[in-house]
Amino acid sequence: MRQLRNTYYIIINGQSGVGKDTFIDYCKQHVPCNNISTIDSLRFLANHVFYEDDKSKEYRNFLHQLKKLVNKYNPQYFKYYVHDRLEKNKLNFIHVREENEFNDYGKDCIKVLIVRNNLSDSELSDIDKSHNFNDIMYDHIIVNDGTLEQLKEKSKIFTDMFT
């Protein structure tokens, strides 16, 4: 594994099920990475409602609504949650959907969108349907329409930019 001399902040975005976590897992095979989701702090409560951590549309929608409530009553909560988990000399991948939160993690954040063009509407959660990912200017767009091996190769090309 190659080491990094700098710390990087990467906003990673994309619809549910496009392979964001898989892409990060492949990046971890090449350089030190940190995977932070603003929603992770809410999973403990959600798991008591759903009894397990799943990836169903209902579970994702519940997390989205819960996040909106937390933001309403404590708008700084997620900013501090993420900042407490950032690590030096790593690629810090931060899962954030809301563009207004991007600047909370520094103006020098690299914005990455993962897309998979073959998702059906039935696979999308309510947040996916209501969020227009194309309204945001991204630094990199990773198309995940191939095999896992092809996504792994794309992760290598991506991480090569930082070494």
N, C-alpha and C positions, 0 to 999 in steps of 0.2 A: 504494500500500500504506500502510495506517495504521501508525503507530508505537505501541509500548507504553511506558509509563512505569514499569511494574513487571515483575517476573519472576514467572512462574507455573509451577507444577509440576503436570502433569496425568498421572495414571496412566490409561493407556488399556488396555482389556481387551476380550476377545471371542474367539470361536472362530476357528480358521483359516478364512480365506476370506470373512470378513464385510465386509471393506473398511476395516480400520483404517488401513493406509498410504494408501489412496486418500482417505479422509477427511482425513488429515493433509496430503496434497498439496493438497487443495482449501483447507484452512485457510491454507496458505502463500501462497495467492493474495491473502489479505486482511490478514494480519499476519505479522510475523517468527516463525518456528517452528523448533524443533529436534526431530528425531525420533531418540530413543535407544531401542535395544532391548538388554536385558540379554543377549540371546543372540548379538548381533553379534560379541562378542569370541570366540565359539566357531566362527564360520563358517569361518575360515581352516583349522582342523583338519578340520572337517566336509567342506569342499570337496576336501580331499585324499582323503577316503574315498569321496565321491560324484562327484568330478571336476568338479562344477559346482554352483552355487548354485541349487537348485530349490525348489519348493514342494510336493513330493510328500509323502504321508503318511509314507513311510519316512524321508525326510530330516528332517522335523519331529520324528518320534519319536526319531531319533538325537540331535538337538539337545537334546531334553527330557531324555533319559537322561544325556547328557554334562553338562548343567547340574546335574542331581541329584548327579553325582559331584563336580563342582567345589564345590558347596555343602557336601557332606559333608566335604571335606578343607580347604576354605578358605571358611567361611561369610561372610566379609566381602568376598570378591572382587568380587561384582557391585555391592555398595554403592559401593565405591571406583571401579569402572569407570564407573558412572553419574555420580557426583559430579565426576569429571574431565571430563565432557562437557557439564555444565550450562552454559547461557549466559544472561547478564543481558539483561533487557528483551525477553524472548522467551516464547512459550508453549513450555515444555519438555515434550513428550510422551514419557512413559516407558512402554515396553511391559513390564508385569510381570504375571504370572499368579498368583503366589503371594501371598495376602493377608498372610502374615507378613512379606513384604518391603515392603509399602506404607509402613510407618512409617519405613523407612530413608531416605525421601526427604522427610520433613517431615510434621508432623501437619496442615499446611494444604494438603496435596495435594488436588486436585480429582480425583475418581474418575469416569471415563467408561466406559460399556459400549457397545460397538457390537454390534448384533444383526441377524441376517438370518434370518427365520423359515422361509424356504423351502430351507434346507440339508438334504440327505438324510444319513442315517447313514453312507452310503458315502463321503461327502466329509469326514467328521470324522477327525481323527488320534486316536491313543490318549489323548493328553493332553486333547483336547476331550471325549472320552467319560468320562474319569475326573474331570474338573474340574467342579464345580458352580458356575457363574458366578452363579447366583441366590442363593447364600448370602452374598454380599457386598453391603453397602449402597453404592450408587452415587449420586453427586450428579446425574449426567445419564445418560440412556439414549437413544442415537441408534438409531432403527430404520432399517435400510438395506434396505428391501423394494421400493424404487422404481427410478427411472432414475438414471443418473449425474448428470444435471442436477438432480434432486431432492436427491441427496446433497450436491451442490455448494451448493445453497441452504441446506441444513441446516448446512453448515460456515460459511456467512456469518452465520447466526443465532447460532451458537455463538460465533464470534469477536467478534461485536458486544458480547457481555457483557464483554469485556476492554478495550474502547476507550472 
